[in-house]
Amino acid sequence: MPKDNNFLDEMKDRYERVFSSEDGQKVLEDIAISGLLRRSSFSNDALILAHNVGMNDLAQHILDMAKKDEFREPKQTEAIK
C-alpha cells in the first residue's frame, strides 16, 4: 500500500530535524560508510551480496530522507510523548 504525500512530507521533516545537527551529520556519515555507499557492495557470494545491497538500500533511503530540500521548509511539530 503506497504511503500518502502527507505522511511522506511529515517523515521527511522528521528526518531533516533529526539529522540537521552536527551530531546528526556525523551519524549520517557513519551510515554512508556502513551502508557501503562509499564502496562497492559486490560479492561473489550471493548471500553476502544480498545483505550488502539491503544495507546499501537502507542507507540510501536514510540519506535521501535526511537531505535538506531547498524548496521546502520543515514543519515544526510537537514532540511525541
N, CA, C and O atoms as CSV, one atom per row, in Angstrom:
chain,resi,resn,atom,element,x,y,z
A,1,MET,N,N,0.846,-1.181,0.000
A,1,MET,CA,C,0.000,0.000,0.000
A,1,MET,C,C,0.892,1.244,0.000
A,1,MET,O,O,1.721,1.408,0.895
A,2,PRO,N,N,0.728,2.122,-0.998
A,2,PRO,CA,C,1.584,3.316,-1.054
A,2,PRO,C,C,1.260,4.302,0.067
A,2,PRO,O,O,0.119,4.418,0.515
A,3,LYS,N,N,2.290,4.996,0.497
A,3,LYS,CA,C,2.110,5.994,1.552
A,3,LYS,C,C,1.651,7.298,0.920
A,3,LYS,O,O,2.088,7.652,-0.174
A,4,ASP,N,N,0.767,8.015,1.611
A,4,ASP,CA,C,0.288,9.266,1.045
A,4,ASP,C,C,1.338,10.364,1.196
A,4,ASP,O,O,2.277,10.243,1.982
A,5,ASN,N,N,1.160,11.434,0.428
A,5,ASN,CA,C,2.128,12.536,0.412
A,5,ASN,C,C,2.272,13.216,1.764
A,5,ASN,O,O,3.372,13.632,2.128
A,6,ASN,N,N,1.177,13.337,2.520
A,6,ASN,CA,C,1.262,13.974,3.840
A,6,ASN,C,C,2.178,13.179,4.760
A,6,ASN,O,O,3.003,13.752,5.472
A,7,PHE,N,N,2.031,11.866,4.743
A,7,PHE,CA,C,2.871,11.014,5.578
A,7,PHE,C,C,4.332,11.171,5.176
A,7,PHE,O,O,5.194,11.340,6.038
A,8,LEU,N,N,4.619,11.116,3.879
A,8,LEU,CA,C,5.998,11.244,3.408
A,8,LEU,C,C,6.581,12.614,3.745
A,8,LEU,O,O,7.743,12.712,4.140
A,9,ASP,N,N,5.787,13.670,3.592
A,9,ASP,CA,C,6.255,15.017,3.947
A,9,ASP,C,C,6.582,15.107,5.434
A,9,ASP,O,O,7.611,15.662,5.818
A,10,GLU,N,N,5.699,14.556,6.269
A,10,GLU,CA,C,5.937,14.582,7.718
A,10,GLU,C,C,7.187,13.789,8.089
A,10,GLU,O,O,7.975,14.231,8.925
A,11,MET,N,N,7.372,12.618,7.473
A,11,MET,CA,C,8.549,11.811,7.769
A,11,MET,C,C,9.823,12.516,7.293
A,11,MET,O,O,10.839,12.486,7.988
A,12,LYS,N,N,9.781,13.138,6.136
A,12,LYS,CA,C,10.952,13.866,5.633
A,12,LYS,C,C,11.295,15.001,6.592
A,12,LYS,O,O,12.469,15.225,6.885
A,13,ASP,N,N,10.303,15.711,7.078
A,13,ASP,CA,C,10.533,16.773,8.073
A,13,ASP,C,C,11.230,16.213,9.308
A,13,ASP,O,O,12.172,16.816,9.822
A,14,ARG,N,N,10.768,15.068,9.778
A,14,ARG,CA,C,11.371,14.460,10.974
A,14,ARG,C,C,12.816,14.053,10.722
A,14,ARG,O,O,13.689,14.311,11.551
A,15,TYR,N,N,13.070,13.423,9.589
A,15,TYR,CA,C,14.452,13.046,9.260
A,15,TYR,C,C,15.345,14.290,9.199
A,15,TYR,O,O,16.452,14.292,9.739
A,16,GLU,N,N,14.865,15.334,8.547
A,16,GLU,CA,C,15.656,16.568,8.428
A,16,GLU,C,C,15.974,17.152,9.796
A,16,GLU,O,O,17.105,17.571,10.044
A,17,ARG,N,N,14.991,17.186,10.683
A,17,ARG,CA,C,15.235,17.734,12.019
A,17,ARG,C,C,16.234,16.884,12.791
A,17,ARG,O,O,17.140,17.419,13.431
A,18,VAL,N,N,16.077,15.568,12.736
A,18,VAL,CA,C,16.962,14.668,13.490
A,18,VAL,C,C,18.400,14.776,13.005
A,18,VAL,O,O,19.326,14.800,13.816
A,19,PHE,N,N,18.597,14.842,11.699
A,19,PHE,CA,C,19.950,14.781,11.156
A,19,PHE,C,C,20.547,16.142,10.806
A,19,PHE,O,O,21.622,16.196,10.209
A,20,SER,N,N,19.888,17.234,11.158
A,20,SER,CA,C,20.395,18.561,10.793
A,20,SER,C,C,21.498,19.062,11.733
A,20,SER,O,O,22.229,19.988,11.380
A,21,SER,N,N,21.627,18.474,12.903
A,21,SER,CA,C,22.657,18.918,13.848
A,21,SER,C,C,24.033,18.404,13.420
A,21,SER,O,O,24.148,17.570,12.521
A,22,GLU,N,N,25.062,18.912,14.073
A,22,GLU,CA,C,26.419,18.442,13.798
A,22,GLU,C,C,26.532,16.945,14.114
A,22,GLU,O,O,27.127,16.188,13.347
A,23,ASP,N,N,25.961,16.527,15.241
A,23,ASP,CA,C,25.975,15.104,15.585
A,23,ASP,C,C,25.214,14.289,14.540
A,23,ASP,O,O,25.656,13.212,14.141
A,24,GLY,N,N,24.082,14.806,14.108
A,24,GLY,CA,C,23.290,14.124,13.087
A,24,GLY,C,C,24.069,13.945,11.797
A,24,GLY,O,O,23.969,12.904,11.147
A,25,GLN,N,N,24.847,14.958,11.420
A,25,GLN,CA,C,25.668,14.863,10.211
A,25,GLN,C,C,26.747,13.788,10.353
A,25,GLN,O,O,27.049,13.074,9.397
A,26,LYS,N,N,27.323,13.677,11.551
A,26,LYS,CA,C,28.330,12.636,11.809
A,26,LYS,C,C,27.691,11.246,11.721
A,26,LYS,O,O,28.294,10.313,11.191
A,27,VAL,N,N,26.478,11.118,12.241
A,27,VAL,CA,C,25.771,9.841,12.172
A,27,VAL,C,C,25.468,9.501,10.707
A,27,VAL,O,O,25.612,8.347,10.303
A,28,LEU,N,N,25.053,10.483,9.915
A,28,LEU,CA,C,24.794,10.237,8.501
A,28,LEU,C,C,26.055,9.754,7.785
A,28,LEU,O,O,25.990,8.864,6.937
A,29,GLU,N,N,27.192,10.338,8.126
A,29,GLU,CA,C,28.453,9.912,7.527
A,29,GLU,C,C,28.735,8.451,7.879
A,29,GLU,O,O,29.159,7.675,7.022
A,30,ASP,N,N,28.502,8.078,9.134
A,30,ASP,CA,C,28.702,6.690,9.550
A,30,ASP,C,C,27.740,5.759,8.820
A,30,ASP,O,O,28.126,4.659,8.423
A,31,ILE,N,N,26.496,6.184,8.638
A,31,ILE,CA,C,25.513,5.379,7.905
A,31,ILE,C,C,25.976,5.181,6.463
A,31,ILE,O,O,25.849,4.087,5.914
A,32,ALA,N,N,26.511,6.232,5.852
A,32,ALA,CA,C,27.000,6.131,4.475
A,32,ALA,C,C,28.157,5.138,4.372
A,32,ALA,O,O,28.235,4.364,3.417
A,33,ILE,N,N,29.051,5.163,5.357
A,33,ILE,CA,C,30.195,4.243,5.340
A,33,ILE,C,C,29.735,2.813,5.599
A,33,ILE,O,O,30.087,1.902,4.850
A,34,SER,N,N,28.941,2.611,6.666
A,34,SER,CA,C,28.492,1.251,6.995
A,34,SER,C,C,27.515,0.705,5.968
A,34,SER,O,O,27.418,-0.509,5.790
A,35,GLY,N,N,26.796,1.580,5.297
A,35,GLY,CA,C,25.829,1.156,4.284
A,35,GLY,C,C,26.451,0.954,2.922
A,35,GLY,O,O,25.748,0.762,1.930
A,36,LEU,N,N,27.776,0.996,2.873
A,36,LEU,CA,C,28.535,0.719,1.656
A,36,LEU,C,C,28.243,1.704,0.525
A,36,LEU,O,O,28.299,1.339,-0.649
A,37,LEU,N,N,27.932,2.951,0.878
A,37,LEU,CA,C,27.684,3.954,-0.149
A,37,LEU,C,C,28.985,4.519,-0.705
A,37,LEU,O,O,28.977,5.178,-1.744
A,38,ARG,N,N,30.098,4.270,-0.028
A,38,ARG,CA,C,31.389,4.796,-0.457
A,38,ARG,C,C,32.256,3.747,-1.153
A,38,ARG,O,O,33.369,4.037,-1.590
A,39,ARG,N,N,31.727,2.518,-1.249
A,39,ARG,CA,C,32.477,1.461,-1.934
A,39,ARG,C,C,31.499,0.451,-2.522
A,39,ARG,O,O,30.299,0.509,-2.255
A,40,SER,N,N,32.008,-0.451,-3.304
A,40,SER,CA,C,31.174,-1.438,-3.974
A,40,SER,C,C,30.552,-2.400,-2.967
A,40,SER,O,O,31.177,-2.764,-1.971
A,41,SER,N,N,29.336,-2.798,-3.237
A,41,SER,CA,C,28.672,-3.784,-2.393
A,41,SER,C,C,28.768,-5.183,-3.012
A,41,SER,O,O,28.184,-6.136,-2.497
A,42,PHE,N,N,29.505,-5.298,-4.114
A,42,PHE,CA,C,29.612,-6.573,-4.820
A,42,PHE,C,C,30.316,-7.638,-3.991
A,42,PHE,O,O,31.255,-7.359,-3.246
A,43,SER,N,N,29.832,-8.868,-4.144
A,43,SER,CA,C,30.479,-10.042,-3.570
A,43,SER,C,C,30.166,-11.225,-4.478
A,43,SER,O,O,29.089,-11.281,-5.072
A,44,ASN,N,N,31.090,-12.165,-4.590
A,44,ASN,CA,C,30.837,-13.393,-5.354
A,44,ASN,C,C,29.850,-14.299,-4.623
A,44,ASN,O,O,29.228,-15.166,-5.237
A,45,ASP,N,N,29.705,-14.101,-3.319
A,45,ASP,CA,C,28.775,-14.877,-2.504
A,45,ASP,C,C,27.402,-14.199,-2.573
A,45,ASP,O,O,27.247,-13.049,-2.164
A,46,ALA,N,N,26.416,-14.924,-3.094
A,46,ALA,CA,C,25.084,-14.343,-3.302
A,46,ALA,C,C,24.440,-13.845,-2.011
A,46,ALA,O,O,23.766,-12.815,-2.015
A,47,LEU,N,N,24.637,-14.561,-0.910
A,47,LEU,CA,C,24.041,-14.134,0.357
A,47,LEU,C,C,24.689,-12.847,0.873
A,47,LEU,O,O,24.001,-11.954,1.368
A,48,ILE,N,N,26.003,-12.761,0.754
A,48,ILE,CA,C,26.692,-11.534,1.166
A,48,ILE,C,C,26.284,-10.378,0.266
A,48,ILE,O,O,26.059,-9.268,0.747
A,49,LEU,N,N,26.189,-10.625,-1.025
A,49,LEU,CA,C,25.766,-9.580,-1.959
A,49,LEU,C,C,24.364,-9.084,-1.609
A,49,LEU,O,O,24.122,-7.878,-1.585
A,50,ALA,N,N,23.437,-10.012,-1.338
A,50,ALA,CA,C,22.067,-9.619,-0.971
A,50,ALA,C,C,22.073,-8.781,0.306
A,50,ALA,O,O,21.377,-7.770,0.396
A,51,HIS,N,N,22.859,-9.206,1.286
A,51,HIS,CA,C,22.966,-8.451,2.544
A,51,HIS,C,C,23.514,-7.051,2.274
A,51,HIS,O,O,22.974,-6.065,2.775
A,52,ASN,N,N,24.582,-6.963,1.486
A,52,ASN,CA,C,25.196,-5.668,1.186
A,52,ASN,C,C,24.242,-4.744,0.437
A,52,ASN,O,O,24.190,-3.545,0.711
A,53,VAL,N,N,23.491,-5.300,-0.506
A,53,VAL,CA,C,22.533,-4.488,-1.264
A,53,VAL,C,C,21.434,-3.977,-0.340
A,53,VAL,O,O,21.002,-2.831,-0.469
A,54,GLY,N,N,20.981,-4.810,0.587
A,54,GLY,CA,C,19.976,-4.359,1.557
A,54,GLY,C,C,20.499,-3.237,2.431
A,54,GLY,O,O,19.795,-2.257,2.677
A,55,MET,N,N,21.742,-3.376,2.906
A,55,MET,CA,C,22.352,-2.310,3.715
A,55,MET,C,C,22.459,-1.024,2.901
A,55,MET,O,O,22.183,0.066,3.402
A,56,ASN,N,N,22.861,-1.167,1.645
A,56,ASN,CA,C,23.020,-0.017,0.765
A,56,ASN,C,C,21.688,0.683,0.536
A,56,ASN,O,O,21.610,1.910,0.595
A,57,ASP,N,N,20.643,-0.091,0.275
A,57,ASP,CA,C,19.315,0.494,0.032
A,57,ASP,C,C,18.811,1.264,1.253
A,57,ASP,O,O,18.285,2.370,1.122
A,58,LEU,N,N,18.973,0.677,2.433
A,58,LEU,CA,C,18.512,1.352,3.646
A,58,LEU,C,C,19.313,2.627,3.901
A,58,LEU,O,O,18.742,3.667,4.226
A,59,ALA,N,N,20.629,2.546,3.754
A,59,ALA,CA,C,21.472,3.730,3.962
A,59,ALA,C,C,21.088,4.834,2.980
A,59,ALA,O,O,21.007,6.002,3.361
A,60,GLN,N,N,20.852,4.473,1.725
A,60,GLN,CA,C,20.485,5.479,0.722
A,60,GLN,C,C,19.138,6.103,1.057
A,60,GLN,O,O,18.958,7.309,0.886
A,61,HIS,N,N,18.193,5.302,1.529
A,61,HIS,CA,C,16.878,5.831,1.920
A,61,HIS,C,C,17.025,6.862,3.053
A,61,HIS,O,O,16.430,7.938,3.003
A,62,ILE,N,N,17.818,6.518,4.063
A,62,ILE,CA,C,18.009,7.432,5.191
A,62,ILE,C,C,18.646,8.730,4.715
A,62,ILE,O,O,18.191,9.811,5.090
A,63,LEU,N,N,19.689,8.643,3.897
A,63,LEU,CA,C,20.342,9.853,3.402
A,63,LEU,C,C,19.412,10.680,2.526
A,63,LEU,O,O,19.414,11.908,2.607
A,64,ASP,N,N,18.617,10.020,1.689
A,64,ASP,CA,C,17.664,10.752,0.846
A,64,ASP,C,C,16.623,11.479,1.686
A,64,ASP,O,O,16.278,12.625,1.398
A,65,MET,N,N,16.121,10.817,2.723
A,65,MET,CA,C,15.103,11.437,3.574
A,65,MET,C,C,15.686,12.581,4.405
A,65,MET,O,O,15.003,13.570,4.668
A,66,ALA,N,N,16.948,12.446,4.818
A,66,ALA,CA,C,17.571,13.457,5.676
A,66,ALA,C,C,18.074,14.659,4.892
A,66,ALA,O,O,18.370,15.702,5.473
A,67,LYS,N,N,18.170,14.518,3.591
A,67,LYS,CA,C,18.689,15.594,2.744
A,67,LYS,C,C,17.739,16.790,2.754
A,67,LYS,O,O,16.534,16.652,2.549
A,68,LYS,N,N,18.307,17.945,2.995
A,68,LYS,CA,C,17.516,19.180,3.047
A,68,LYS,C,C,16.984,19.510,1.661
A,68,LYS,O,O,17.743,19.570,0.694
A,69,ASP,N,N,15.711,19.717,1.572
A,69,ASP,CA,C,15.077,20.150,0.337
A,69,ASP,C,C,15.044,21.670,0.347
A,69,ASP,O,O,14.356,22.269,1.173
A,70,GLU,N,N,15.779,22.299,-0.562
A,70,GLU,CA,C,15.914,23.752,-0.559
A,70,GLU,C,C,14.599,24.484,-0.819
A,70,GLU,O,O,14.467,25.666,-0.499
A,71,PHE,N,N,13.643,23.791,-1.389
A,71,PHE,CA,C,12.393,24.450,-1.756
A,71,PHE,C,C,11.282,24.203,-0.750
A,71,PHE,O,O,10.128,24.558,-0.993
A,72,ARG,N,N,11.620,23.603,0.367
A,72,ARG,CA,C,10.593,23.254,1.331
A,72,ARG,C,C,11.112,23.498,2.735
A,72,ARG,O,O,12.228,23.101,3.069
A,73,GLU,N,N,10.315,24.140,3.545
A,73,GLU,CA,C,10.667,24.369,4.952
A,73,GLU,C,C,10.096,23.235,5.789
A,73,GLU,O,O,8.913,22.918,5.672
A,74,PRO,N,N,10.922,22.617,6.635
A,74,PRO,CA,C,10.376,21.591,7.536
A,74,PRO,C,C,9.355,22.197,8.472
A,74,PRO,O,O,9.546,23.295,8.994
A,75,LYS,N,N,8.265,21.471,8.680
A,75,LYS,CA,C,7.245,21.950,9.617
A,75,LYS,C,C,7.677,21.605,11.027
A,75,LYS,O,O,8.261,20.549,11.267
A,76,GLN,N,N,7.393,22.482,11.941
A,76,GLN,CA,C,7.677,22.209,13.352
A,76,GLN,C,C,6.489,21.444,13.902
A,76,GLN,O,O,5.341,21.866,13.758
A,77,THR,N,N,6.771,20.327,14.528
A,77,THR,CA,C,5.706,19.545,15.132
A,77,THR,C,C,5.998,19.349,16.602
A,77,THR,O,O,7.139,19.462,17.049
A,78,GLU,N,N,4.961,19.056,17.335
A,78,GLU,CA,C,5.098,18.827,18.764
A,78,GLU,C,C,5.756,17.464,18.991
A,78,GLU,O,O,5.484,16.513,18.259
A,79,ALA,N,N,6.602,17.373,19.981
A,79,ALA,CA,C,7.273,16.110,20.288
A,79,ALA,C,C,6.254,15.070,20.708
A,79,ALA,O,O,5.279,15.371,21.396
A,80,ILE,N,N,6.497,13.844,20.282
A,80,ILE,CA,C,5.620,12.734,20.657
A,80,ILE,C,C,6.047,12.259,22.038
A,80,ILE,O,O,7.226,11.998,22.278
A,81,LYS,N,N,5.081,12.147,22.945
A,81,LYS,CA,C,5.400,11.728,24.312
A,81,LYS,C,C,5.065,10.293,24.537
A,81,LYS,O,O,5.270,9.776,25.636
